[in-house]
Amino acid sequence: NEADHKILLNFIKVGDIAVYRIPPDYTLPYLFYAIHRIVEIGKDKEGRYFKLQGDNNAVKDPYKARDENILWLSIGTIF
């Protein structure tokens, strides 16, 4: 729900793994999701943004994800 999402957003930090919705202007007419690591958190005229990068990718994703794009954070990994 919206209240839980706001709490989740307060705890995001660089290095977290996030499930996020790729901004629609990059994926139209389809909607895609990715699981990537947050490598940068910044602010611009539109507000806070996140730059993400897959662990096996050489470069960051080419777009800025916003708060509304972040759906979940990984809180643990089982090996």
Protein Blocks (a to p, Z undefined) as FASTA:
>chain_A
ZZlmmmmmmmgcehiacdddddfklmccbdcddddddfbdcddfkbccdddddfkbcbdc
fbdcdfklpmbdcfbdcZZ
